[in-house]
Amino acid sequence: MSKLVRVATVAAALALLSTGCSTAKPTSPTSTPSAKAPPATVTTTNVIALPGVGGHGDVVTADPAAHAVYVAQSPDNNLIVLDTTNNRIKAVVPHIVDGNGVDFSDLYVFVAEAGANRVAVISKSTWKVVATVGSGGKSPDAVYYDPAERTVFVANVDSDTMTEFSATSPFTVLGSLALQPSPAHNGPDLGTYVPSTDHIYQAVDNNVAVINAKTRTISSRFTLSLPAGKSAKDMYFDQAHHLLWVATDGKEVLALNPDNGAVVHTVKTASGTDEVSGDEDHGLLFLGEGKAGVMGVVDLATDRIIATVKTEPDAHTLAYLPHSNVVYAYLNTSNKVEVDHVNRS
């Protein structure tokens, strides 16, 4: 297959300082205003055709220890397992009803089945479903594995709740949590689990709920000043700069102080963003911008868009494979996964 080379476009403007959340004032940008980020070159090295017909795609998750990438292939009702050593399909796990959020432990992959109100537990040794766990609500979406507690959390969109269950057999449900605000307009979306603090940052409408995973309680909540009707989406915790990056379905991503919710940076995007994925080795954040049909690349040291890479309309989910320089982008309309190599000049 011939290589398709895309050269990143460098943003001409600085990231703008955003208005703060309702409980804290914005702080000053941490990057030097005159700092210049080196551009990125993105090269498509492979395109992996998937079985089925495609359509609405959802979460893509990278599992570096297993040399695997997981694709919740909805509405084909499959979980696709890609082998990242040869960029081929390793397994197709069928009967995953409207797959949404995906996370994993050393033994299992956990997949939210939105249409069945449950979480499928898939063995990594056989790639077969070995158990299902009721999500405790309606339309489960985000899934988080907590290695500190050896538990799994799942957020339910239509009931505005989060349920916790054991990550080992018999996968016992341990309890649930009512999310805020309640009632929610759109309900919870994606978010991120931060191992260093054992906390989950969960998007609910234009709010970020900060959840103590050990106690299953909301320790704080940040309200974002977003345009009317816009919501928070996926998140990435930038350990190096101690910032929480929050995607939105407006034309911006926000960098928050994770301690108080103050907006530190606002980066304008081509369209709303759904899933994000970070490269901590090179300080990059990749954005799945579905309406624009592009993958945005943010330099985390300068808080600027340094690349806008064409994908296809509605392609909104992706995952960076740690320590690889490779992003896997799900082109759900054409039902393919694009393997993109990222290089900094």
N, C-alpha and C positions, 0 to 999 in steps of 0.2 A: 504494500500500500504506500503510495507516495505521501510524503509529509506535507502537511498544511501549516505554513508558518504565518503567525500573526504577530505583528510588532505592536507593542503596547503604545497607547496614546497617553502622553503625560498631561495631567490636568494643569490648566493655566492659572487657576485661581487658588488661593489659600483656602483651607477649610474655615468655615465661618464659626464664630463663637455663638452657641445656641442660647436660647432662654432656658432658665433652670427649671427644676421640678418644683412642685408646689411647696415642698418643705425645706428647700435649701437653695441658696443663690449659686449661680454659675461661678466657677473658679477660673483663673486665667489659664490659657493654653500652656501645656508643658513643653511643646516643641518650639524651637527657635523660628520666628516668622520667616527669616531669610533662608532657612534650611532648604536644600534642594535634594529631593529623593532621586536616586538613580532609577531609570526606567526598567521595565521588565519585558522580556520577550517570551511569548507563550507559543509553544509548538505542539500541534496535535500529532501525536505519534501513533495513535491507534484509535479505531472506532469499533466498539464491540456491539454487534447486533444481538438483541434480546428476543426470546420467544414471545409469542402472543401478539397482541395488536397495539399495546401501549395505550396512551391517553393521559388521564390525569396522573402525574407521577408524584411520589412523595419522598420521604426522607432517605438520604444516602449517608452511610456511616462507615468509617474506616477502622479496621481492627489490625494494627500493625503486627502484633505478636502472632496472629493467625495468618498473616499475609493474605488478608481478605478485605473486600469491600462489600457491604450489604446494601441492596437496593430494594426498597419496598415498592414493588411493581403493581400499582393499583391503576385501573380496575381489572387487571389480569389475575389478581388474587394470588400472587406469588411473592416469595422473597428470593431474590437472585443473589447468589454468592459468587463473587468474582475472585479468581486467584490472581493476586497482584504480582506474582513471580513471572507469569507468562501472559497476563491480561486476557485470560479466557474464563468462560463460565465453569465454575467448579461444581455448583449444585443449583438446582431449582427446587425450592420448598413450596409445594402447592397448598391450596386451601387456606391461604392467609387472607381473611376477608377484609378488603379495604385497608391494606397495610398502611400504617402511619409511622409513628416514632419507632426507632430501633436503637437498642444499646446492648451491651454484652458483658459477660464476666469471663473468667478463664475457661469455664465449662459450657456456658449456654449463650444463646442469642435470644433477646426478649423483644418481641414485636407487637405493637399495639394493633389490634384488629378493630377498627372503628365501626365496621358494620355488624360486629358480633358482641361488642361491649366486653371484650376480654383481651388478655395478653397471651400470645403464643410463646411457649418456652421450647426452644429448638436446641437439640444436642449438637455440639460442635464436632463430636466424634462420628456421628452418623448423618447429620443434616436432616434429621427427622423431628417432628413435633413430639415431645415426650410428655407435655402437660399443657393445660390452659388454665388461666387464672382469671376469674371475674374482675373486671376493672373497678367495680363498685360504683359505677356511674354510666353515663351515656357518652358515646363517641370518644373513646380514648385516643389520645394523640401523643404528646411528649412522653418519653420513657427515659428514666435515669437509673443507672446502676450505681449503688453506693458501696464501694469496696470497704470502707471503714466499718459499716454496719452489716455488710453482706445482705443488703436488701435492695429491692427494686421499687421505684416510685413511678406511678403513671397518672398523668393529668387528664381529666375528663372534660371535653369541651362543652357539651350540652348540659352538664349538671354542675359545672364550676366547682369540681372537687378534685382531690388528689388522694390516691390510695397507695399504701405501702404493703409489700409482701416479701416474704423470705426469698432469697436468691438461690436457696438450696431446697431439694426435695424434703417435704411434700409441698413447698411453695405456699406456706400458710399466710393468709391475709392477717396483717398485724394491726391495721387501723386505717382511718381516713382523716382528711383535713378539708374543711370548707375554705375555699380560696376567696380572695377579695380583689376587686369589689364584688359585692353581691346585692342584687342580681347583676350579672355581667351582661354586656351588650353582645359581644362576640365570643366571650369565654376564653379560656386559656389556650395559648398557642405553644410555641417551642420555648426553649430556655437553655440553661447550662448548669451542670453540677461542678462545683469547685472543690477538688479533693483537699487542698491545703486548709480550708476552713470548714469542710463538711457542711456546706450550704448549697442550696439550689436557688437559682435566680429564675423565676417563672413569669413569663409574659401573660397578663390578663388584661385585655382591652389596652388602654394607654397607661397601664401600671406594670411595675415590676415587683412581684412579691418575693421577699427574701426569706427563705425557709430553712430553719435549722433542721437538718436531716436526722440528727440524733434524737431530738425531742419531738419532731413532727409538729412544729409550731412556726407561725409566721413571726419572725423577729422584727421585721420592718417592711415598709411598702413605699416605693417611690412612684409618684405620679408625674408622668411626662407631659410637657406642654407640646402636644402634637396638633396638627390641623384637625378640624372637626371630622369625626368619623374615622380617623386613622388610629392604628393600633401598633403596639410593640410586637415583634416577631422573634426570630431566633437570636441567640446571644453567644458571645465569645469572651472569656476572661483572659485579658492580656496580663500575664504574671509579671513580665519585665517592666511594664509601665504602671502596674497596679490600676488598670482601667477595665471597666465592664463595657464592652461594645454591644449595642442593642440595635438590631435591624428594625426597620419599620416598613409599613406598606405605603408610606409617603416617600417622597424623593429625598430621603436622608437616612443616614445611620448616625447614631449618637455614641459618644464615649462618655461614660459616667464614672464619677468617683464611687466605687462600690461600697464605701463606708457610709455615705450620706445621700447618695443619689444626685449630687450636683452634676450638671452637664458641663463637661470639660471641653469637648470638641463636638462640632457638627460637621459631617462630611456630606456634601450634596451628591446624589446619585442620579443615574439616568432614569430609574423608575423605582418602584418599591422593591424591597428585598425580602425573600423568604428565608432560605437556609444560608447560614454563613459557616465558614471553616477557617481556622487559623493555622499559620505556619510559624511556630515559635522559634525555629532555627534561624529564619531569615526575616522575621518581623513583618509578615504579610497577613492580610485578611482577605479572603475570597468571598464574593457576594453573588448569590443567585438572584439576578434581577429578571424575573419572568416576563413582565410586560414589555420591557425593552429588548428582551431576547439577548442579553449580554451577561458576561461574568465580569464584575468589577473587581479590581485588585487595589487594596489600600495599603500604603506603607505606614506601619504603625509607629515608626519613629518620627515621621513628619505629619501624620494625619492627613494624607492626601491620596486621592485616586491617582495611581500611576499607570493603570491599564484599564482599558475597556475592550473586552474580547467578545466577539460575536459568537453566540451559541445558536439558539433558535427561539422563536416566540413561545412563551410559557415554560421554558426550561428554567426551573427555579430551585433545584436541589443539587447539592454537590458536596464532596468531601475531599479534604487534603489528606494524603497518606503521610503521616509523620516521618521525617528524615528521608524523604524520597524525591523532593522537588516535583511531585506529581499530584495533579488534581483530577478527580473523577467526577465528571459532570453528566447528569442524567438528562438526555434529550428525550423527554417523555412523549412528545408528539410523534417523532420519527422512531421512537422505541429503540434508542441506542444509548450506549454510554461512551462518552468521549474521554480519551486519556490525554491530558494536557501536561506537557513538561514546561516548567517555569524556570527561567534563567534571569538573574540579575546582571546587568552590564556594568 
